[in-house]
Amino acid sequence: MKVKLWIKIFLSILILSLSALTVSTAYIINQNHITSINREQERSLGELELIRISLSNSLDFSGSSTDTLTVIMDRYGEYYSNRGISLGLYTGGEYVYNNISSLDPDTYKALLSVKEKEKIAQIIRSDSQDYILISDLIADNAVLLYARDISEIYESRSNSIRLYCILLILLTGFLGVFSYLYAKWITRPLNALHRGAMDISSGNYDIYLSEKDKEFRDVAGAFNQMAKAVKDRTQELEERAKELQVFIDDLSHEMNTPLTSIQGYSQFLLNANASEEQKRTAAQYIHSESRRIKDMYSKLMVLSFAREHNIERKMYRCEELVEEVRKTFHHQMLEQNINFTKEISADYLKVDKTLFHMLLSNLVKNSLQAMETGGSIHISIYSQHGLSKIMVKDTGMGIPADKLEQVTRPFYRIDKSRSRQTGGAGLGLSICSKIVALHEGNMEIHSVQGEGTSITITLPD
């Protein structure tokens, strides 16, 4: 059975408090009792000494007869019995006098073996009464016995114990209430944490713990930060899951379209009695769609590479990097009558050459796809505030303002029919953003529909 924390604290406080109180009270009662016994013993020894001196001055124990000793002791016994003291005289192997009638002589027989210049004290209990007995050798073979009732001392101790037991019952109730309230109060923050944790586990991430209590402020603050982090992370994972699902759906659609075309044209070649011209046309379509699938595969591999690998950046001449891209699209730009210009004021860029070539190529290709015939593409590279800037600007159709935030998503296309005609799969800008991220830079897109688009990339030197 699992015991709750507040119950453990409650029982611990109660048991420890009562144990400490019991031990300390028992110690005090015992010390007081010992002090009282010692005080009574000192008093009895003093009185015995006075009696011994008085008897030594009144009697000659060696020359006095037994009757004389009895008469004298009887007087002393009568006098001291009024003071609660009993006396006895043992000489010649017998008791000459003994008014310690409340005790059996056998119980204090050991006291008769007292030696010269010493005293023997003993406490004896009989019939619920307690006595202190002291023996003293006052002459040859003459032992004086002294007895006093000290039951009040033991009764006082018993009364103290009974009183403590009564107080213990009352204190148990008081300490029980106090311990219960304290345990509940001290575990209140933990209960709040537990409730908060249960809410989070059930999917409620909007939980907030009060930070008013000074003792609980740091813990509550840390818990609230954790809850916010869990909420943000959960939302991020949900968004990524949605994006992944959209990506899979788009990929399935994009792969299905060329595969369907390939399947249709290949079936046509196998079954139809087609002319050479029709066969050539079908083969061109199959080749075109195959290249489209291969291009899509290559771009997807770049996206996968961007997630799994780090890049190695080196210094390359800016002029060389731009010229390679210009040569790649030279014939296409001539066909579309596109004017290509460049303005390079920086000498070098620290980049991964292969990825950077793919970055510029995708941006230039997007610009070409945004213009049917006529227009211009301008590339500029310069340094600003210790950063490298690369800008690709075109005079194409532009991007609607409400689409700017979505154009870097995989497979997203503004005009799907036009992208299909130009062979685009909507991966270009997504790849560009990943390449820029690998270079620890950022990419800004500015566009006015009908006027053109300007994409600026900022990279650390």
N, C-alpha and C positions, 0 to 999 in steps of 0.2 A: 504494500500500500504506500503510495507516494504522499508524503506529508508536506503540506504547503509551507513556504518559507516563513510566513508570519506566525504560524503555529510553532515552528522551531524557535523563532526569536522569543515568542511569548513564554514558552516553557523554559527556555534557557535563562531568561531574566528572572522568572519566578523561582526556579530551582536554585540558581546561584545566589539570589538575594536571600532566600530563606535559609540556605545552607550557611552563608556567611553570617547571617544574624544568629542562627542557632549556635554555631561554633563560638562566636564572640561572646554571646550571652552565657553559654556553658563555661567558658573560660573565666568570665568575670565572677559568676556564682561560685565556681570552685575556688578561685583565688580568695574571695571574701570568706569562704568557709575555712580555708587553711589559715587565713589571718586570724579568724576568731578562735580556732583551735590553739594556735600558737599563743595568742594573748591569754586564753584561759589556762594554758599550761604554765605560762610565766607567773600568772597570778597564783596558781596552786602551789608552785614551787616556793614562791615567796611566803605564802601562808604556812606551808609545811616547815619552812626554815624557822619561822617565828615560834611555831609549836614545839619544835625540837629544842630550841634554845631554852624556852620556858620550862620544858620538862627536865632538861639537864640541870637547870638551876634548882628545881624543886625536889628532885629524887636522886638517890644514890642507887642506881640499878644493880650494882654488885652486892650491896648490903641490905637492901630493902626486901621485905618478904613479899610473897605473891599477893597476900591480902592487901598489903599497903599499896602495891602497884595497881591493884584492881580498883581500890577506893579512889586513888588519885586520878586514874584514867577515866573513871566513871564521871568525875567532876568535869574533866576536860571534855569528855564526850558529850555530856549534857549541854555544856556551854556552846560548843561549836556546832552541835546539831541544830541549834536555833538559827545558825547561819548557813545551813544547808551542807555542812561538812560532817562526814562520818569518819571515825578514827578506829584504829585497831593496834594492839600491841602484842607482838609475838616474841616469846622468850622461853628458853628452856624446852624447846620442842613443842610448845603449846601456846594457845591464845590466852593471854592473861585478861585481855579485854578486846571485844570486837562488836561494834554496833553497826557494822556494814551488813545489815540484815537483808538488804534487797538483792544481794549477790551471793551465789554459791561460792564458798571458800576455795573450791577446787578451780574456779575460773581465774583466780589471781594467785594461785600457788607459786607460779614462777617468780612473783615479786619478792618472795621470802629469801631468794638466793642473792640478794643485793650485797655488795661488798662495801668495805669502808671507803669513805670519801667519794661515793657515787650514789646516784639515785636512779631508780627504774620507774618509768612512766608507762602506763598502758590504758587504752580506751576499750571498754567492754560494754557490749550491748546485752541487755536482759529485759525481757517483757516490755519491749518497745521503748525502753529507757536506755540512755547512754550515760556512761560514767567515765570519769578520768581518775585513775588510781596511780598513786606514787608511793614508792617504798624508800625508806632511809634507815641505814644502820646507825642507831644512836648510841649503842654500847655493845659490849661483847655479847653475842647471841641475842641481842634485843633489836627487833625490827619494828619501826613505826610505820603504820599504813595510813594513807590519806586518801579519801574518796569524796568526789563531788559529782553531783548530777549536772551534766552539761547537755541535757536533752533539748534545751531551748536552741542551742546552736544548730543541731540537726533538724529541729523543727523549722527553724528559720530558713535553712537551705531548702527543705521540702516545700515551704510556702513560696519561696522564690521560684522554684521549678513549676509549681502549680500556676502561679501568676503568669509566668512566661508562656506556659501552654495556652492559657486563655488569650494572652496577647498575640500568640502565634496564630491562633484561629482568626482573630480580627485582622492581623497583618496579612495573612494569606488572602483574605478577601480584598483588602485594600491593594496589596501588591498585584493580585490577579487582575483587578480592574485597570490599575496603572500599566501593567505589562501588556495587557490586551490593547489598550488605547495606543501605547507607545509602539507596539509591534505593527499595528495597523497604520500608524502615522509614518513610521520609518520605511515601510514597504509600499507606501502609496505611490512613489515614483516608479518603483518596479512594476506595480500593477498597471500603471499608465503605459509603461513600456510594453508590457505583455499584451495589453489590449491593442496598442498600436501595431505591434508585430502581427497579431492575429488579423487585424484589419488589412494589413499589407498582404499577408498570406492569402486572404480571401479576394484580393484584387482591388481593394480600396487604397489607392495611392495618394489620396488627398488628405490623409491623416496629418494632423498638426498637434504637437504637444506644447502646452503652455510653458514659457520660459520665465515666468514671474518668480518662482521660488529660487532663491540664491543658491541653495545647496544642489538644486536639480538643474540649474540653468545650463551648465556645460553639457551634461548628459542629454538633456532635452534638445539642445542645439545640435549636438552630433546626430541624434536620432532623426531630427527633422531634415538635416542635410542628407542622411542616408535615405530617408523616404523620398526626398526629391530626386536623389541620384537614381534610385530604383525606378521611380516614375519616368524620369527622362530616358533611362536606359531601356525601359520596357516600351516606351513610345518609339524610341529609335529602332528597336528590334521589330516592332510592329510595322513601322514604315518601311524598313528594309525588307521585311517579309512581303509586304504589298508590292514593293518595287521588284522584288525577285519574281513574284507571281506574274506581274505585268511583263517583266523581261522574258519569262518562259513562254507566256502567251504570245508575245510579239515574235519571239524567236520561232515558235511553232508555226505561226502564220507566215513569217518571212521565208522559212525553209519549205513550207508546203507549196507556196506559189511557184517557185522555179522547178521544184520536183514534179509538180503536176504538169507543167509545160514540157519538161523533159520526157516524162512518161507518155504524154499525148503525142508528141512529135516522134518519139521512138516507136510507138505503136503504129503511127501512120507510116513510118518507113518500113515496118515489118509487114503490114497487111495491105496497104494501099498500092494500087498500080499507078505510082506517081511518076511524073516526068522527071528528067534530070534537073530542071530548074526548081521543081517543087522539092526534090530531094536536097538540093543545095540550100534552099531556103530553110528547110527543116533542120538540116545539119548546122546552119548558122545560128538558128534559135537555140538548139541544144548546146552549141559551143558558148553562146552568150550567157545562157542561164547557168551553165557549169562554171564559167568564170565568175559569175555573180555569187554563186555558192562559195567558191574558193576565196573570193575577196571577203565575203562575210566571215568565213572561217579564220582568215588571217587577222581580221580586225578583232574577232572574239579572242584569239590567242593573245593579241596585244593587251586587251583588257585583263585577261587572266594573268599575264606577265606583270602588269602594273600592280596587281593585288599581292603577288607572291614574292617579288624580287626588289632588291635595291639596284640602283644604277651606278655606273662609274662615269663621272663627269670629267671631261678634259677640255683644254683650250683649243678652239678652232677659229679660223678666220671667218668673219661674218660674210665677207664677199663670196668666199667659196661655198658656204652653206646656202646662200640665196641663189647663186648661179646654178647649183645642182638642181634645185627645184625648178628654176626657170627652164632649164633644158628639158626636164621631164614633161612639162606641159607646153613646150614651144609650138608643136604642131597643132595641138588643140586650140591654143590661143590664136594662131593664124587662121584656122578654120572658122572660129567664131568672131574674128576681127576684134580681138581684145587687145587693148593697149597696156603693156606691162611696164611699170616704172619702179625704181627703187631709190632709196635715200639712206645711205649707210654712213653714220658718223663714228660708230664704234669699230674698233679693230678686231676684237676677239669676243667670243662667247664661251662660257664654261658649261658644256652640255654633253649629253650622250648623243653622238652624231646620228646614229640610226634612228633613235626615237625622235630627235629634233627634225630630221628630214621628213619623217612620217607626220609630225605635227604641222610643219609648213605645207606639206603636200596636201593634207586634208583640208587645211584652211583655203589654199588656192583652189582645190577641187570644188569646195563648197561655193566659192566665189564664181567659178566658171559655170556651175550648175544654176546659179542665181541669175545668169544672163544668157539669153539666147544668142543674140548677135550684137556686136558693138558694146562699148563700155570700157572700163579700165580697172586694173588691179594695181594697187600701190603697196610696196613693202618698205617699211623704214625700221632701222635698228639704231638705237642711240642709248646713251647712259644718262641717268638722272638720279641725283641724290644717292649715289653709290649703288644703284640698281640698273640692271639691263632691261631695256624696253624693246619689245618687238611688236610692231603694229602691221596688221594686214587689213587693207581698206579696199572696198569695191563699190561699184555703182550699180549693183544688182537690184532685185525687186525688194530687198529688205525683209525684216522680220516684224510681225505685229507685236506691239508692246506687251500684250497679254500672253505672248508665247515665249518671251525671252528667258524666263526662268525654267522652261521645260526643254529647251533645245539641246541641253547637254545630257538628257536622259537617253539611254540606249534604245534604238529603234524608233525614236520620236522623229516624225517628219511633219513639216508644216503643210506641205501640199503633197499628199501621198501619190496622187496620180502622176504628178510631174516627177517626183523622186523615182517612181517606178520606170518612167521613160528614160531617165538619165542613169538608171542602174544603182541609185542610192538605196541604202538599207537603213539610214538614220543612225549610223554608228560614228560618223566622222567627228562631230563636236564632242561626243562622249569620250572618244579616244583622246582627243586633244586635251580635255580637262584632266584625264588621268595622267597623261604625259606631263602636263604642267605641274600637277600635284607631286609627281615623282621628282621633279626638279625643285620642289619646295617653293614654287611660285604661285601666282594667281592669274586668272584670266577674266577680263572684263569685256562684255559685249554691248556695243551701242549700235542701235539700228533705227532707221526711220523708213517705214514702209513706202516703197516707191522711189526712194532716194539712194539707198545702199546701206551697207553694214561695215562697221569698224570694230575689229577685235584686237585688244591690246593685251599683251602678255608681259608680266613683270617677273623677272628672275633675279635671284641674288647673284652678285658677282663671285 
